[in-house]
Amino acid sequence: PTEIQTLAKSIDFESGDAASQSTALDSLVSSGQFSLWKSAVRRTTSSGGNNAMMSLLQPFPVSLPNLESRTNGQITPESLNIGGQSDVKFEDFRDLTVAVVLGSSLLAVLSLAFLPPNLGASLSYLLALIPIAFIGVGSTAPGLIAGAIQMGRGGKEEGEALRERICRHEAGHFLCGYLCGLPVKGYEVNGDTGVACVEFHTGGNADSKGELSNDDIAALAVVAMSGSVAEIMAYGKASGGENDLLELQNCFRRSEEFIGAAKQQDLTRWGALTSYNLIRNNFKRYEGLVEAFKEKRSLAECVAIIEGSTC
C-alpha cells in the first residue's frame, strides 16, 4: 500500500544510525501502522499479573535429529554444508597436505641450491612455515580448505544462478533481522555479485563494542543461520555460510555470560530451526524480498514489502 511505502521512506536508513531507526520503527508499531518490526522478539506480559516481561525468543536445546525432524528433513549437517565439507573427502585433504609439504620442501631445496646463501637460507625458513600454517588452518577452520578445494575444481555456480542464490541468502537475513528487531548498519550492492548485501547492528539500540545480552545473542543466532536456511529451503543445500558462522562466533565471545562449546552448538541449531519457522511463516514476504534484492530496491521498499504483504 502507498501509505506503508510513504511511512517506510520517512525512516532514516541511510545514516545507519541504530537508535534513530529503532525509535522510528518502535513508534510506528506503537501507533498500529506497522506490525512486524521486532515481532519475533516483542516482549509480552507473563502470566501471574505481575507485569513481568519476557522475550518471545527463548532458546532451548536442539539436537541434530530434532532439528531434522522439525524441519521436515530439510535442515541436516549435510544440507547446511558449511564450507562444502560434504563434497570434499578425507582423501582430498590428505592429498593436498602432501602436496603442500612436498612442494614447500622442493622449493626450499631449490632456493638453497640456486640462490645466494643468505637469501636462500631466509627463503627456505619461510617456506618451512607454509606446511605449519596450512595444518593450523586445516585444524581450526577446515571449511576454508574445503572451499579452496571446491574452487580449484571449478564447481562453483556462476552468473545468474549464483546471483539468484545470493539474493535468496540475503533476503533470508533481511527478513529475520527485521522480525528480530535488528537495526540496519549498512546496505550496499556488492561490486562482484551485483547483489545488495545487508549488515546489521549487533548490540541493542546502539552498535556497542561492549557485551551482548542473552536476548541479543538469541536474535543474532537466528539471523546468522537464516541465510543458509533460506538457501536450503530453495535448493536443498546451502553453498556455504562460513562468514555468518564466524560472525556468530565473535558474538558468542562478546556475550555477557560465558557460552561453552555445547551451548554454542545448541544456540546455532536453535537459530537454524527458528529462522526456518520465521521464513516458512512469512514465505510470501520472503519471496517479495527476493525479487526486491534482484531489482536492487532500497531499504525503505524492502521494509514496505514486509509490512505491506499478507501471508
Order of alpha helices (4+ residues) and beta strands (2+ residues): alpha-alpha-beta-beta-alpha-alpha-alpha-alpha-alpha-alpha-beta-beta-alpha-alpha-alpha-alpha-alpha
